[in-house]
Amino acid sequence: MNTQSIIVPQISSFPARQAKARAILRWLVKLDVVEEALSTCGRSYNKMAYAIAPGARRFVDNPDALPYGRPVNGLEIVLKRCIYTPQQDFVEEAGCPQCRREIGEALFDSLEDWMPGHTDNFICPECRHEDDINGFLFLDACGFSNLGFIFNDWLEAGFKQSFVDEFAERLDRPVSFVKVRL
């Protein structure tokens, strides 16, 4: 399948991200969405992730598309600054929420300063509006944060909107739901 369903809080530097990641994991384990122990069901880094659990069926639109029994099926929690974008057909366009002008090229060029943590913010080159980079408008859902939740090969199942909304509520932040086909 080679897909990822990624839920990312819309904030560059999530405060107390490790504690929040543990709380989200406990919630997902309690709901029986993922298993409590790490196993080799991931795609990235050292392949360690939290395997899909039977209760995941309750939180997706198409339960038969969940990756049960597949070697890659787990939740990876990312605790470092990352850029989350669709890989195929990603439109690198962004707009300023203040002046509504297209500023994508400048914004994506600024990621060289954002990625190492020199700044969380971007300043619109047109009107000088400044905000966290996540506060700007993107054509495709994407996220920029030091906290991310990657569900490997769950894309075809499609999260229910109520699950994404509850995720945002538990993070106490709006989230981006990034859909990636590798």
KOLVEX-407601 format. One record per residue: x, y, z of N, C-alpha, C in turn; residue in three letters. Coordinates in steps of 0.001 Angstrom, whole numbers, padded with zeros to 6 digits, always signed. Last residue first. Layout:
<rs>
XYZXYZXYZALA ...
</rs>
This chain:
<rs>
+003274+007120-000892+004730+007032-001104+005061+006409-002449LEU +000893+009379-000185+001106+008174-000990+002583+008152-001345ARG -000552+010890+002598+000674+010666+001832+000611+009326+001104VAL -002324+013434+004018-002492+012148+003329-001343+011949+002365LYS -002653+015004+007060-001854+014924+005844-001960+013514+005277VAL -004483+017029+008783-004539+015609+008443-003896+015475+007071PHE -003611+019236+011331-003630+018982+009895-003680+017477+009723SER -005507+020539+014101-004561+019608+013489-004679+019663+011968VAL -005714+022867+016830-006156+022390+015521-005088+021447+014952PRO -005296+021655+020179-004832+022464+019046-005540+021993+017795ARG -005386+019750+022164-005750+021127+022502-005235+022117+021455ASP -005169+017135+021766-003931+017900+021602-004126+019363+022010LEU -007842+016504+022087-006882+015973+023056-005527+016659+022965ARG -008880+017780+019824-009314+018185+021162-008322+017715+022221GLU -007674+016311+017791-007378+017744+017939-007749+018232+019337ALA -008942+013844+018262-007473+013940+018311-007074+015398+018556PHE -011561+014532+017714-011201+014148+019086-009683+014227+019278GLU -011321+014984+014942-011751+016069+015836-011376+015775+017286ASP -010637+012433+014074-009688+013527+013858-010027+014701+014785VAL -013042+011142+014802-011767+010708+015374-010724+011817+015241PHE -014929+012445+013218-015059+012531+014673-013767+012102+015380SER -014210+011654+010661-013954+013033+011064-014043+013191+012579GLN -012504+008553+010415-013768+009273+010604-013436+010678+011103LYS -009857+007917+008126-010306+008233+009480-011675+008902+009452PHE -009439+005526+005747-010042+006842+005965-010537+007067+007384GLY -008334+003323+004489-009416+003112+005460-010142+004415+005766ALA -006242+004259+002995-007423+003761+002274-008607+003530+003211GLU -004350+004872+005071-004981+005902+004254-006261+005429+003570LEU -002795+003236+006586-004184+003383+007011-004972+004295+006078TRP -000018+002960+006316-000917+002191+005449-002380+002193+005906ASP +000794+004164+009468+001288+003566+008234+000263+002653+007571ASN +000296+007105+010886-000374+005810+010825-000032+005197+009466PHE +002113+009267+012734+002069+008670+011410+001455+007270+011510ILE +002023+012194+014300+001511+010842+014482+001272+010235+013101PHE +004347+014587+015653+003525+014060+014579+003161+012602+014830GLY +006033+017457+016608+005214+016348+017077+004334+015882+015919LEU +007122+019724+015715+008041+018819+016387+007278+017653+017034ASN +005848+020664+012440+005805+020549+013893+006913+019645+014409SER +003805+021366+009962+005178+021702+010333+005215+021685+011853PHE +001791+019952+007351+002044+020345+008723+003521+020536+008985GLY -000891+020127+004951+000483+019837+005324+000684+020337+006752CYS -003253+019882+002421-003011+019753+003858-001546+019383+004085ALA -002812+022190-000238-002830+020798+000221-002585+020779+001718ASP -002813+024992-000071-003774+024309-000933-003934+022850-000530LEU -002609+026816+002986-002001+025876+002047-003088+025208+001218PHE -001956+029757+004817-002947+028960+004088-002255+028098+003042LEU -000376+030000+008067-000571+030413+006683-001461+029395+005970PHE +000128+028927+010511-000967+029880+010415-001229+030379+009006GLY +002432+027463+010473+001181+026725+010342-000031+027645+010209ASN +004358+029351+011094+004245+028923+009706+002943+028157+009451ILE +003110+031872+013192+003664+030526+013084+003418+030057+011656ASP +003377+035128+011605+002662+034104+012374+003478+032816+012318ASP +003092+038421+010358+003944+037378+010931+003104+036431+011777GLU +002807+040482+007528+002094+039721+008567+003006+038594+009046HIS +003903+041857+005400+004688+041783+006644+003936+041124+007801ARG +002820+041748+002889+002194+042671+003847+002881+042705+005213CYS +004686+040208+001325+003791+041197+000716+003279+042230+001717GLU +006056+038299+002721+006848+039296+002010+005999+040410+001386PRO +005115+037384+005940+004637+037548+004572+005472+038618+003874CYS +007227+035526+007888+006734+036887+007660+006352+037002+006193ILE +006894+032817+010105+007146+033265+008747+006550+034657+008638PHE +008257+031132+013029+007384+032050+012296+007839+032297+010871ASN +010066+029804+014384+008797+029099+014183+007925+029873+013208ASP +013608+029629+013753+012361+030381+013917+011179+029431+013781THR +015573+027772+013906+015968+029177+014043+014745+030070+014261HIS +015133+025062+013520+014578+025710+014702+015030+027142+014913GLY +015875+023839+011183+016785+023706+012330+016295+024424+013583PRO +013448+024593+009668+013800+023200+009986+014790+023079+011149MET +013408+027403+009228+012445+026766+010127+012948+025402+010598TRP +015329+027982+007359+015471+028563+008696+014567+027868+009706ASP +014321+026498+005261+015736+026318+005608+016035+026925+006983GLU +011808+027464+004849+011930+026229+005622+013381+025915+005978LEU +011714+029557+003110+011999+029866+004518+012162+028613+005375SER +010834+028459+000737+012261+028786+000859+012640+029031+002315ASP +008126+028410+001293+008844+027137+001239+010354+027343+001261PHE +007638+031210+001240+007368+030418+002437+008161+029120+002401LEU +008301+031942-001386+009037+032519-000256+008853+031683+001006ALA +006371+030377-002775+007800+030226-003047+008624+030755-001877GLU +003795+031241-001684+004333+029889-001531+005825+029770-001723GLY +002146+033368-001598+003494+033581-001078+004248+032252-000940ILE -000577+035084-002833+000220+033866-002996+001654+034157-002559GLU -002550+037029-000505-001715+036894-001694-000968+035561-001670ARG -004044+037738+001727-004592+036755+000787-003778+036604-000497ARG -003276+039245+003856-003456+039958+002583-003998+039058+001469CYS -003620+037211+005990-003895+038638+006151-004216+039315+004806GLN -002830+034697+005327-004184+034853+005856-004597+036322+005996PRO -001155+034096+002314-001125+034846+003564-002563+034996+004060CYS -000739+030820+000944-001253+032176+000945-001156+032797+002316GLY +001085+028576-001142+000605+029005+000164+000145+030448+000050ALA +002022+025736-002947+001416+027059-002946+000891+027340-001557GLU +003094+023279-004098+003812+024148-003159+003293+025577-003270GLU +001253+020533-004261+001273+021876-004833+001913+022806-003802VAL +002168+017255-004808+002061+018308-003809+002211+019667-004487PHE +002228+014851-006262+001401+015963-006727+001208+017061-005685ASP +003247+012956-003529+002834+012956-004930+001932+014144-005211GLN +003550+013568-000835+004730+013452-001693+004365+013513-003171GLN +002155+015934+001447+001952+014837+000498+003179+014763-000403PRO +004237+016706+004300+003518+017106+003086+003190+015858+002281THR +005676+017795+007100+004751+016750+006656+003964+017269+005461TYR +008727+018253+008516+007828+018830+007525+006985+017678+006993ILE +009694+018226+011975+009538+017611+010655+008569+018427+009802CYS +011438+017972+014938+010887+018915+013960+010880+018260+012579ARG +010530+015007+016735+011520+015974+016261+010866+016828+015187LYS +008959+012874+017379+009197+013886+018407+010317+014844+018014LEU +006484+010864+016047+007687+011641+015736+007803+012783+016735VAL +005336+007672+016249+005224+008986+016878+006553+009710+016681ILE +003688+005463+014154+004985+006013+014530+004743+007404+015104GLU +001625+002717+014156+001689+004142+014455+003112+004495+014866LEU +001790+000062+011629+001797+000693+012934+001831+002207+012955GLY +002131-001636+009550+000753-001282+009900+000661-000379+011123ASN +003864-003790+007670+003881-002368+008018+002437-001961+008281VAL +003067-006466+007270+004264-006176+008064+004397-004705+008471PRO -000424-007166+007878+000654-006715+006988+001875-006341+007833ARG -002465-007709+009625-001678-008819+009105-000557-008418+008162GLY -004415-004923+008661-004236-006046+009579-003423-007139+008884TYR -004718-002238+007514-003618-003145+007170-003365-004275+008173PRO -008095-001550+006428-007028-001439+007425-005970-002512+007181LEU -010218-001943+004763-008979-001462+004148-007837-001301+005153ALA -012411-002552+006282-011794-003643+005526-010480-003232+004869ASP -013307-000074+007300-012514-000967+008144-011819-002092+007372PRO -013702+002854+006281-013631+001599+005528-012757+000599+006293ASN -013646+004908+008162-014814+004768+007292-014857+003434+006569ASP -012589+004324+011580-012340+004559+010158-013616+004330+009361VAL -012958+003501+014146-012577+004899+013939-012263+005250+012493PHE -013369+000813+014543-014445+001734+014954-014182+003185+014557ARG -010986-000468+013901-012129-000557+012968-013219+000465+013284ARG -009345-000409+016084-009152+000609+015041-010327+000645+014074ALA -009595-002567+017785-010537-001466+017918-010407-000381+016871GLY -007383-004322+017276-008723-004618+016749-009703-003453+016789PRO -004464-002305+016372-005224-003158+017295-006647-003341+016751ALA -001294-001921+014836-002735-001745+014762-003423-002747+015701ILE +001651-001338+016821+000853-002101+015852-000631-001783+015954ALA +003797+001225+016951+002727+000622+017747+001747-000030+016779TYR +007203+000618+015845+005942+001363+015861+004955+000610+016756ALA +010381+000550+014331+009586+000312+015532+008354+001220+015526MET +012154+001038+012292+010988+000195+011987+010107-000090+013200LYS +013928+003026+012828+014329+001669+013169+013196+000658+012997ASN +012818+005095+010345+013806+005006+011419+014218+003564+011665TYR +009633+003806+009106+010756+004746+009196+011718+004365+010312SER +007659+001878+009351+008301+002074+008050+009595+002879+008191ARG +006769-000699+011775+006884+000652+011252+007577+000694+009906GLY +006693-002970+013198+005627-002790+012206+005650-001394+011604CYS +008074-004308+015402+008709-003951+014132+007683-003827+013004THR +006642-002699+018315+007050-003882+017552+007609-003403+016209SER +005807-001528+021589+006420-001333+020284+006730-002672+019631LEU +002676-002047+023253+004115-002287+023116+004595-002012+021693ALA -000074-001538+022933+000702-000766+023904+002210-000886+023691GLU -001654-001164+019707-001134-001977+020807-000226-001119+021696GLU -004356+001077+018839-003012+000517+018661-002638-000294+019894VAL -007033+001181+019583-006660+001569+018215-005287+001004+017876VAL -008183+000901+022074-007815-000320+021340-007555-000026+019856ASP -008476+003043+023708-009511+002852+022684-009311+001570+021878LEU -006075+002764+025097-007339+002568+025815-008500+002332+024843LYS -004315+003492+023062-004267+002125+023596-005580+001816+024319VAL -004999+006190+022783-005172+005278+021639-005143+003813+022076LEU -004294+007117+025368-005670+007243+024878-005927+006262+023736TRP -001508+006646+025352-002368+005985+026358-003830+006001+025909ARG -000807+008400+023226-000608+006957+023096-001477+006198+024104LEU -001415+010850+024424-002139+010438+023218-002004+008930+023021ILE +000491+010810+026506-000945+010887+026815-001782+010438+025616ALA +002897+010786+025051+002568+009656+025944+001076+009637+026259ARG +002671+013280+023802+002740+012062+022980+002388+010836+023824ALA +002791+014953+026019+001555+014907+025233+001540+013654+024362LYS +005436+014496+026836+004337+014166+027751+003022+014054+026977ALA +006743+015495+024557+006920+014097+024967+005799+013648+025898GLN +006011+018239+024399+005575+017286+023365+005724+015828+023790ARG +005914+020702+025798+005857+019414+026506+005415+018287+025578ALA +004588+022548+023057+005125+022527+024425+004920+021158+025074PRO +005626+022306+019764+004587+021879+020693+005185+021833+022095PHE +006446+024394+017490+007104+023890+018702+006036+023561+019737SER +004491+024837+015444+005865+024425+015147+006549+023767+016337SER +001237+023654+015147+002156+024491+015923+003565+023957+015690ILE -001103+021921+014615-000720+023115+013858+000051+024091+014746GLN -000261+018481+014929-000795+019713+015521-000268+020921+014750PRO -001028+016003+012571+000005+016930+013036-000656+018137+013697VAL -001378+012817+011413-002068+013847+012183-000993+014690+012867ILE -001293+011047+008435-000498+011758+009441-001348+012837+010101ILE -001188+008116+006894-002194+009059+007388-001534+009751+008571SER +000574+006865+004146+000625+007331+005523-000539+008282+005765GLN +001297+003967+002122+000636+005237+002395+000862+005616+003852THR +001841+001331+000894+002765+002461+000965+002065+003818+001064ASN +000822-001198+000000+000000+000000+000000+000864+001259+000000MET 
</rs>
